[in-house]
Amino acid sequence: LEKPHEMLTERRVTLQACRFAQVGTWEGWIDVDGERLTVDRTGSVASRDRSWGIRPIGEPEPAGRPDSAFQGMWWLYLPLAFDD
């Protein structure tokens, strides 16, 4: 579970989210248009994630007091798996 993160537009919360990531191996098959690809757990590593929270979607903020300059942020989603 990653640390929750929050972004404000002035005093209003516009992003407040948290994510859980799970890394593992997969086994089975994928069928696309009748062509089947076998997936073996010794050769496949993947991740899936579940996130929840407030997202900055929908209509823009109404006109009014201008926002302060956006200071930027780093957001690097990098799930890792090690042999041990």
C-alpha positions in Angstrom: 0.0 0.0 0.0 1.6 3.3 -1.1 1.5 6.4 1.0 -1.7 8.5 0.3 -1.1 11.6 -1.7 -3.1 14.8 -2.0 -3.2 17.8 -4.3 -5.0 21.1 -3.6 -6.2 23.8 -5.8 -6.0 26.7 -3.4 -7.9 25.2 -0.4 -10.0 22.7 -2.4 -8.9 19.0 -2.6 -8.7 18.1 -6.3 -6.8 14.8 -5.9 -6.7 12.6 -2.9 -5.7 9.0 -3.8 -4.1 5.8 -2.6 -3.0 2.7 -4.4 -2.3 -0.9 -3.7 0.0 -2.8 -6.1 0.4 -6.5 -6.4 3.3 -8.1 -8.4 3.2 -11.8 -9.3 3.5 -14.4 -12.0 0.8 -15.5 -14.3 -0.2 -18.8 -15.9 -2.9 -19.6 -18.4 -3.7 -18.5 -22.0 -4.8 -15.5 -23.9 -7.1 -15.9 -26.9 -7.3 -13.1 -29.5 -9.3 -13.7 -32.7 -8.8 -17.5 -32.4 -5.1 -17.3 -31.9 -4.1 -18.7 -28.5 -1.0 -17.6 -26.6 0.1 -19.8 -23.7 1.4 -17.9 -20.7 3.8 -19.8 -18.4 4.6 -18.5 -14.9 8.4 -19.0 -15.4 8.4 -16.4 -18.2 5.8 -13.9 -17.1 5.9 -11.3 -14.4 3.2 -8.7 -14.2 1.5 -6.3 -11.8 -2.0 -5.2 -11.1 -3.1 -2.3 -9.0 -6.2 -0.9 -7.3 -6.5 2.7 -6.6 -9.2 4.8 -5.1 -9.9 8.4 -4.1 -10.8 11.8 -5.5 -9.6 12.5 -9.0 -9.3 15.8 -10.9 -12.0 15.0 -13.5 -15.2 16.6 -14.8 -15.9 20.3 -15.4 -13.2 22.9 -14.8 -13.2 25.0 -11.6 -15.5 28.1 -11.9 -14.0 31.5 -12.6 -12.8 33.4 -9.6 -9.6 34.0 -7.8 -6.7 32.8 -9.9 -4.8 29.7 -8.8 -1.3 30.0 -7.5 1.3 28.7 -9.9 1.5 24.8 -10.1 4.7 23.7 -8.3 4.8 20.4 -10.1 5.1 16.9 -8.8 7.0 13.6 -9.5 4.8 10.5 -10.0 6.7 7.3 -10.9 4.7 4.1 -10.7 7.4 1.3 -10.7 6.4 -2.1 -9.4 9.4 -4.4 -8.9 9.8 -8.2 -8.5 12.9 -9.9 -7.3 13.9 -13.6 -7.5 13.9 -14.0 -3.8 
